[in-house]
């Protein structure tokens, strides 16, 4: 049994994970006793195993050596190299690797609870408290990976193992482990030169920017966390369709919805969080670190749920400014419409103080003045009555020519009233009625005709 020196990148910290070469596959049976089959995928088969000397239980992932140059060779190397660089409570722990001429064996910690896909199938859905614990653990693992510039790219229920066996009472906390790093990649940072373009992952959990082909970053993992959380709470994926083409369109264009009956029992905080995780535009999507600080995760109800990032905060601020401006405009408009007496009194006072030349009043303005007579305030009505009485007195003196309108009449003729009539007080009812009748009698046409008749009578008397 010989040691194989693994190829490592300079400056990369790695755990001391032994990679051992065996002459034959049977040599492994002398080290481990393989038991029941735990799972199988396109990449390999996983068995439960017991170390012969220590009697400790482990899991062995058995992978057939892929043909040289195939994509599976790169995937296998990716998984081994990345697992050697990580050490986290919620990421599967790689103990050692054995290599033969035909096979590669990865010895990892044993997870007896299966994966979340199997557990969800059995439970139908998870409670909000259970989901909170799982999502918190998953986000913690993703934050750890992203700080090391590692992007998983295939987060899904089947790649999240359950360390402990969940009993019938299910009182124990579910301890998860992120696994299957075959599609994972370690980038050089967050610069534009490190944007990924390769389309990979599982369609239901795949972020829309991966499908678009325009490039993506580590934010794709956050989208996958959102899909996992959604499915844990209701048992179904957020986007469903009969064909792959239609599913592509759903993910790229449709916003997340909460139409199932199950969502009536889920808190608004959880649904608001999901909308932040499942933003189609990654620029507006919440980060894994922000997810850990979210009040729904921390349980701190005294802290308000803040926007997911700076762009979201700017958008909220602009919307708030627009709403405030709209309310101010509406308020000003309402004041102009609902309180015309203020501008009327102001105009009257200015006209009276300046004693400018009288304003011509046409018949149309008189009609509008009559229509608005009931909508003026009590003070205006009294002032109007006084003005009309003065006109009548002038008429009585038989002064030829039409009477000059008062400033109040002039304003009423210039700006018709559109307000609903107000209810007059009892003490002003008679005054209001008198004002209306006096205004009708003070029409320019009637006054002109009366003046003409008086003039003719005077002429006859003189003759």
C-alpha positions as CSV (number, residue, x, y, z in Angstrom):
1,X,0.0,0.0,0.0
2,X,1.7,3.2,-1.2
3,X,0.9,6.8,-0.5
4,X,-0.1,9.0,-3.5
5,X,0.9,12.6,-3.4
6,X,-2.2,14.6,-4.5
7,X,-1.8,17.6,-6.7
8,X,-2.6,20.8,-4.8
9,X,-2.8,24.4,-5.7
10,X,-0.1,26.6,-4.1
11,X,-1.3,28.7,-1.2
12,X,-4.4,26.4,-0.6
13,X,-4.8,25.1,2.9
14,X,-5.7,21.4,2.9
15,X,-6.4,18.9,5.6
16,X,-4.1,15.9,5.9
17,X,-6.4,13.5,4.1
18,X,-4.5,10.3,3.1
19,X,-4.8,9.1,-0.4
20,X,-3.8,5.4,-0.5
21,X,-3.1,3.1,-3.5
22,X,-4.2,-0.5,-3.3
23,X,-3.0,-3.3,-5.6
24,X,-6.4,-5.0,-5.6
25,X,-10.0,-4.2,-4.7
26,X,-10.0,-7.1,-2.3
27,X,-7.4,-5.3,-0.2
28,X,-10.0,-2.9,1.0
29,X,-12.0,-5.7,2.5
30,X,-9.2,-6.3,4.9
31,X,-9.5,-2.7,6.2
32,X,-13.3,-2.3,6.1
33,X,-16.2,-4.6,6.3
34,X,-18.9,-3.3,3.9
35,X,-22.6,-3.6,5.0
36,X,-25.9,-2.4,3.6
37,X,-26.3,-0.2,0.6
38,X,-27.2,3.4,1.6
39,X,-27.7,4.9,-1.8
40,X,-26.9,5.0,-5.5
41,X,-26.5,7.8,-8.0
42,X,-25.1,8.3,-11.5
43,X,-21.7,8.9,-9.9
44,X,-21.3,5.9,-7.6
45,X,-22.7,3.7,-4.9
46,X,-22.6,4.3,-1.2
47,X,-22.3,1.5,1.4
48,X,-22.2,1.4,5.2
49,X,-18.9,0.1,6.4
50,X,-17.1,-0.8,9.7
51,X,-13.4,-0.3,10.3
52,X,-12.0,-3.7,11.2
53,X,-9.5,-2.5,13.8
54,X,-11.4,0.4,15.5
55,X,-15.0,-1.0,14.9
56,X,-16.1,2.6,14.0
57,X,-18.8,3.1,11.4
58,X,-18.2,4.9,8.2
59,X,-19.6,5.3,4.7
60,X,-17.7,4.3,1.6
61,X,-18.5,5.8,-1.8
62,X,-17.5,3.4,-4.5
63,X,-16.8,5.1,-7.9
64,X,-15.7,3.3,-11.1
65,X,-12.7,5.0,-12.6
66,X,-13.9,7.0,-15.5
67,X,-12.3,6.9,-18.9
68,X,-9.3,9.4,-19.2
69,X,-10.4,12.8,-20.6
70,X,-14.1,12.3,-19.6
71,X,-16.0,14.9,-17.6
72,X,-16.4,12.4,-14.7
73,X,-12.7,12.4,-14.2
74,X,-12.8,16.2,-13.5
75,X,-15.9,15.8,-11.3
76,X,-14.1,13.1,-9.2
77,X,-11.0,15.2,-8.8
78,X,-13.1,18.3,-7.9
79,X,-14.9,16.4,-5.1
80,X,-11.8,15.0,-3.6
81,X,-9.8,18.2,-3.8
82,X,-12.6,20.4,-2.3
83,X,-13.4,17.9,0.5
84,X,-9.8,18.0,1.5
85,X,-10.0,21.8,1.9
86,X,-13.1,22.0,4.0
87,X,-13.8,21.2,7.6
88,X,-17.3,22.2,8.8
89,X,-20.0,20.8,11.0
90,X,-22.6,20.7,8.2
91,X,-20.3,19.5,5.3
92,X,-19.6,15.9,4.9
93,X,-16.2,14.9,6.4
94,X,-13.8,13.0,4.1
95,X,-11.6,10.6,6.2
96,X,-9.4,9.0,3.5
97,X,-9.3,7.9,-0.2
98,X,-8.3,4.5,-1.6
99,X,-7.3,4.1,-5.3
100,X,-7.1,0.9,-7.3
101,X,-6.6,0.2,-11.0
102,X,-10.4,0.2,-11.6
103,X,-12.0,1.9,-8.6
104,X,-11.8,4.9,-6.3
105,X,-13.2,4.7,-2.8
106,X,-14.0,7.7,-0.7
107,X,-14.4,7.0,3.0
108,X,-16.6,9.6,4.7
109,X,-18.6,10.0,7.9
110,X,-21.7,7.9,8.1
111,X,-25.1,9.6,7.8
112,X,-27.8,7.0,8.9
113,X,-30.8,9.2,8.3
114,X,-30.6,9.1,4.5
115,X,-31.1,12.4,2.7
116,X,-33.7,15.2,2.8
117,X,-35.4,14.0,-0.3
118,X,-36.2,10.6,1.3
119,X,-37.2,12.3,4.6
120,X,-39.5,14.8,2.9
121,X,-41.2,12.0,1.0
122,X,-41.9,10.3,4.3
123,X,-43.0,13.4,6.2
124,X,-44.8,15.2,3.3
125,X,-43.6,18.5,4.7
126,X,-41.6,20.0,7.6
127,X,-42.8,22.3,10.3
128,X,-41.6,25.9,10.2
129,X,-39.4,25.3,13.2
130,X,-37.8,22.2,11.6
131,X,-37.3,24.1,8.3
132,X,-35.7,27.0,10.2
133,X,-33.1,24.7,11.8
134,X,-32.3,23.0,8.5
135,X,-32.1,26.2,6.4
136,X,-29.9,27.8,9.1
137,X,-27.5,24.9,9.0
138,X,-27.4,24.9,5.2
139,X,-26.8,28.6,5.0
140,X,-24.0,28.3,7.6
141,X,-22.3,25.7,5.4
142,X,-22.8,27.8,2.2
143,X,-21.3,30.9,3.9
144,X,-18.3,28.8,4.9
145,X,-17.9,27.7,1.3
146,X,-18.3,31.1,-0.3
147,X,-15.7,32.6,2.0
148,X,-13.3,30.2,0.5
149,X,-14.5,31.0,-3.0
150,X,-16.1,27.5,-3.4
151,X,-19.4,27.4,-5.3
152,X,-21.4,24.1,-4.9
153,X,-23.6,24.5,-8.0
154,X,-25.8,21.5,-7.2
155,X,-27.5,22.1,-3.9
156,X,-30.6,20.0,-3.7
157,X,-32.6,17.8,-1.3
158,X,-30.8,14.6,-2.5
159,X,-27.4,16.2,-1.8
160,X,-28.2,17.1,1.8
161,X,-27.7,14.1,4.1
162,X,-29.2,13.6,7.5
163,X,-26.6,12.6,10.1
164,X,-28.9,11.2,12.7
165,X,-31.8,8.8,12.5
166,X,-35.1,10.6,12.8
167,X,-37.5,8.6,15.1
168,X,-41.2,8.5,15.1
169,X,-41.5,11.3,17.7
170,X,-39.0,13.3,15.7
171,X,-38.1,15.4,18.7
172,X,-34.4,15.3,17.9
173,X,-32.9,18.2,15.8
174,X,-32.1,17.2,12.2
175,X,-28.4,17.4,11.7
176,X,-27.6,17.9,8.0
177,X,-24.5,17.4,6.0
178,X,-23.9,18.9,2.5
179,X,-22.4,16.4,0.2
180,X,-21.7,15.6,-3.5
181,X,-19.2,18.2,-4.6
182,X,-18.7,16.8,-8.1
183,X,-20.0,19.9,-9.8
184,X,-18.4,22.3,-7.4
185,X,-15.7,24.7,-8.4
186,X,-13.2,27.0,-6.5
187,X,-13.0,30.3,-8.2
188,X,-10.3,33.0,-7.8
189,X,-12.6,35.4,-6.1
190,X,-15.6,37.7,-7.0
191,X,-14.0,39.6,-10.0
192,X,-15.5,39.6,-13.4
193,X,-12.8,37.3,-14.6
194,X,-14.2,34.6,-12.3
195,X,-17.8,34.6,-13.6
196,X,-18.9,31.1,-14.6
197,X,-20.7,30.2,-17.8
198,X,-21.0,26.4,-17.7
199,X,-24.5,25.2,-17.4
200,X,-24.8,22.5,-14.7
201,X,-26.9,21.4,-11.8
202,X,-30.4,20.0,-11.4
203,X,-33.1,21.9,-13.3
204,X,-35.7,22.2,-10.4
205,X,-33.0,23.7,-8.2
206,X,-31.1,25.6,-10.9
207,X,-30.8,29.4,-10.7
208,X,-32.2,31.3,-13.6
209,X,-28.9,33.0,-14.4
210,X,-27.3,29.6,-15.1
211,X,-30.0,28.9,-17.7
212,X,-29.7,32.3,-19.3
213,X,-26.1,31.7,-20.4
214,X,-25.0,35.2,-19.5
215,X,-22.7,34.1,-16.7
216,X,-23.3,33.6,-13.0
217,X,-21.5,33.7,-9.6
218,X,-21.8,32.2,-6.1
219,X,-25.3,33.7,-5.9
220,X,-26.7,30.6,-7.7
221,X,-26.3,28.7,-4.4
222,X,-28.6,31.1,-2.6
223,X,-31.4,30.4,-5.2
224,X,-31.0,26.7,-4.5
225,X,-31.3,27.3,-0.8
226,X,-34.6,29.1,-1.5
227,X,-35.9,26.2,-3.5
228,X,-35.0,23.8,-0.7
229,X,-36.7,25.9,1.9
230,X,-39.8,26.2,-0.3
231,X,-40.0,22.5,-0.8
232,X,-39.5,21.7,2.9
233,X,-42.4,23.9,3.9
234,X,-45.0,22.7,1.4
235,X,-43.6,19.5,-0.1
236,X,-43.6,20.8,-3.7
237,X,-41.1,22.8,-5.8
238,X,-41.9,26.5,-6.5
239,X,-41.9,26.0,-10.2
240,X,-43.6,23.1,-12.0
241,X,-44.3,22.2,-15.6
242,X,-44.8,19.2,-17.8
243,X,-41.9,19.8,-20.1
244,X,-38.4,21.1,-19.6
245,X,-38.9,24.0,-22.0
246,X,-41.9,25.2,-20.1
247,X,-40.1,24.8,-16.8
248,X,-37.3,26.9,-18.1
249,X,-39.8,29.7,-18.9
250,X,-41.4,29.4,-15.5
251,X,-38.1,29.8,-13.6
252,X,-36.9,32.6,-15.9
253,X,-40.0,34.7,-16.0
254,X,-42.4,33.8,-13.1
255,X,-42.2,35.1,-9.6
256,X,-42.6,32.7,-6.7
257,X,-46.2,32.2,-5.5
258,X,-47.9,30.8,-2.4
259,X,-51.1,29.4,-3.7
260,X,-51.3,26.0,-2.0
261,X,-53.5,25.7,1.1
262,X,-50.5,24.7,3.1
263,X,-49.1,28.3,2.9
264,X,-52.0,29.7,5.0
265,X,-50.3,28.1,8.1
266,X,-46.9,29.5,7.2
267,X,-45.8,32.9,8.7
268,X,-45.5,36.0,6.5
269,X,-41.9,36.3,7.7
270,X,-41.1,32.9,6.1
271,X,-42.8,33.9,2.8
272,X,-41.1,37.3,2.7
273,X,-37.8,35.5,3.2
274,X,-38.5,33.2,0.3
275,X,-39.2,36.1,-2.0
276,X,-35.8,37.5,-1.1
277,X,-34.1,34.2,-1.8
278,X,-35.9,33.5,-5.1
279,X,-35.2,36.8,-6.8
280,X,-34.7,36.2,-10.5
281,X,-32.1,39.0,-10.7
282,X,-29.2,37.9,-8.5
283,X,-28.3,41.6,-7.9
284,X,-31.5,41.8,-5.7
285,X,-31.1,38.4,-4.2
286,X,-30.3,37.9,-0.5
287,X,-26.8,36.6,0.3
288,X,-26.2,33.5,2.4
289,X,-24.7,35.7,5.1
290,X,-27.8,38.0,5.1
291,X,-29.9,34.9,5.4
292,X,-28.2,33.9,8.6
293,X,-28.9,37.4,10.0
294,X,-32.6,37.4,9.0
295,X,-35.1,37.7,11.9
296,X,-36.9,34.6,10.8
297,X,-33.7,32.6,11.2
298,X,-32.5,34.2,14.4
299,X,-35.9,34.3,16.0
300,X,-35.5,38.0,17.0
301,X,-39.0,39.4,16.4
302,X,-37.8,42.9,17.6
303,X,-35.7,43.3,14.5
304,X,-37.5,44.3,11.3
305,X,-36.9,42.4,8.1
306,X,-34.6,44.7,6.2
307,X,-34.2,44.6,2.4
308,X,-31.9,41.9,1.2
309,X,-29.1,44.2,-0.2
310,X,-28.1,47.7,-1.0
311,X,-29.9,47.8,-4.4
312,X,-33.0,46.6,-2.7
313,X,-32.7,49.3,0.0
314,X,-32.3,52.0,-2.7
315,X,-35.3,50.7,-4.5
316,X,-37.4,50.7,-1.3
317,X,-36.2,54.2,-0.5
318,X,-37.2,55.5,-4.0
319,X,-40.6,53.9,-3.7
320,X,-41.1,55.5,-0.3
321,X,-40.2,58.9,-1.7
322,X,-42.6,58.5,-4.6
323,X,-45.4,57.4,-2.3
324,X,-44.7,60.4,-0.1
325,X,-44.6,62.8,-3.0
326,X,-47.9,61.4,-4.4
327,X,-49.5,61.8,-1.0
328,X,-48.4,65.4,-0.8
329,X,-49.7,66.1,-4.3
330,X,-53.0,64.5,-3.5
331,X,-53.2,66.4,-0.2
332,X,-52.5,69.8,-2.0
333,X,-55.0,68.9,-4.7
334,X,-57.6,68.0,-2.1
335,X,-57.1,71.2,-0.2
336,X,-57.6,73.2,-3.4
337,X,-60.8,71.3,-4.2
338,X,-62.3,70.9,-0.8
339,X,-61.6,74.3,0.6
340,X,-62.2,77.0,-2.1
341,X,-63.4,79.5,0.5
342,X,-59.8,80.2,1.5
343,X,-58.8,81.3,-2.0
344,X,-62.1,83.1,-2.4
345,X,-61.6,85.2,0.8
346,X,-58.0,85.9,-0.2
347,X,-59.0,87.1,-3.7
348,X,-61.8,89.2,-2.3
349,X,-59.6,90.9,0.3
350,X,-57.0,91.7,-2.3
351,X,-59.5,93.2,-4.6
352,X,-61.2,95.3,-2.0
353,X,-57.9,96.6,-0.7
354,X,-56.5,97.5,-4.1
355,X,-59.9,99.0,-5.5
356,X,-58.9,98.1,-9.0
357,X,-61.2,98.6,-12.0
358,X,-64.3,96.5,-11.9
359,X,-64.3,93.1,-13.6
360,X,-66.9,92.4,-16.3
361,X,-69.4,89.8,-15.4
362,X,-71.1,87.9,-18.2
363,X,-74.4,86.0,-18.0
364,X,-72.6,82.6,-18.0
365,X,-70.7,83.7,-14.9
366,X,-73.9,84.6,-13.2
367,X,-75.4,81.2,-13.9
368,X,-72.3,79.6,-12.4
369,X,-72.5,81.9,-9.4
370,X,-76.1,80.8,-8.8
371,X,-75.1,77.1,-9.1
372,X,-72.3,77.6,-6.5
373,X,-74.5,79.7,-4.1
374,X,-75.1,76.7,-1.8
375,X,-71.4,75.7,-1.6
376,X,-70.1,78.9,-0.2
377,X,-69.4,79.3,3.5
378,X,-71.6,81.1,5.9
379,X,-69.3,84.2,5.9
380,X,-69.4,84.4,2.2
381,X,-73.2,84.2,2.1
382,X,-73.5,87.1,4.5
383,X,-71.0,89.1,2.5
384,X,-72.8,88.2,-0.7
385,X,-76.1,89.4,0.8
386,X,-74.6,92.7,1.9
387,X,-73.2,93.3,-1.6
388,X,-76.5,92.4,-3.3
389,X,-78.5,94.7,-1.0
390,X,-76.1,97.5,-1.9
391,X,-76.8,96.8,-5.6
392,X,-80.5,97.0,-5.0
393,X,-80.2,100.3,-3.3
394,X,-78.3,101.6,-6.3
395,X,-81.1,100.3,-8.5
396,X,-83.7,102.0,-6.4
397,X,-82.1,105.3,-7.1
398,X,-82.9,104.8,-10.7
399,X,-79.3,105.1,-11.8
400,X,-79.1,104.1,-15.5
401,X,-76.7,101.4,-16.7
402,X,-76.0,97.9,-15.3
403,X,-74.7,97.6,-11.8
404,X,-71.0,96.8,-11.2
405,X,-70.4,93.3,-9.8
406,X,-68.8,92.8,-6.4
407,X,-65.5,91.1,-6.0
408,X,-67.2,88.0,-4.6
409,X,-69.4,87.7,-7.6
410,X,-66.5,88.2,-9.9
411,X,-64.5,85.4,-8.3
412,X,-67.5,83.1,-8.5
413,X,-67.9,83.8,-12.1
414,X,-64.2,83.2,-12.9
415,X,-63.9,79.9,-11.0
416,X,-67.0,77.8,-10.8
417,X,-67.5,75.7,-7.7
418,X,-67.3,71.9,-8.1
419,X,-67.8,71.0,-4.4
420,X,-70.8,69.2,-3.0
421,X,-73.2,71.6,-1.1
422,X,-72.5,72.0,2.6
423,X,-75.3,72.0,5.2
424,X,-76.1,75.4,6.5
425,X,-76.7,76.2,10.2
426,X,-80.2,77.0,11.3
427,X,-79.3,80.6,12.0
428,X,-78.0,81.0,8.4
429,X,-80.9,79.3,6.6
430,X,-82.9,82.4,6.0
431,X,-79.8,84.4,5.0
432,X,-78.9,81.7,2.6
433,X,-82.3,81.7,1.0
434,X,-82.4,85.4,0.8
435,X,-79.0,85.4,-0.8
436,X,-80.0,83.0,-3.5
437,X,-83.2,84.9,-4.3
438,X,-81.3,88.2,-4.3
439,X,-78.7,86.8,-6.6
440,X,-81.3,85.7,-9.0
441,X,-82.8,89.2,-9.0
442,X,-79.5,90.8,-9.4
443,X,-78.9,89.3,-12.8
444,X,-77.3,91.8,-15.2
445,X,-80.0,91.1,-17.9
446,X,-82.9,91.8,-15.5
447,X,-81.3,94.9,-14.1
448,X,-80.6,96.3,-17.5
449,X,-84.2,95.8,-18.6
450,X,-85.5,97.5,-15.4
451,X,-83.2,100.5,-15.9
452,X,-84.5,100.8,-19.5
453,X,-88.2,100.8,-18.5
454,X,-87.5,103.5,-15.8
455,X,-85.7,105.6,-18.4
456,X,-88.6,105.5,-20.8
457,X,-91.1,106.4,-18.0
458,X,-88.9,109.4,-17.1
459,X,-88.9,110.5,-20.7
460,X,-92.7,110.3,-21.0
461,X,-93.1,112.3,-17.8
462,X,-90.8,115.1,-19.1
463,X,-92.6,115.2,-22.4
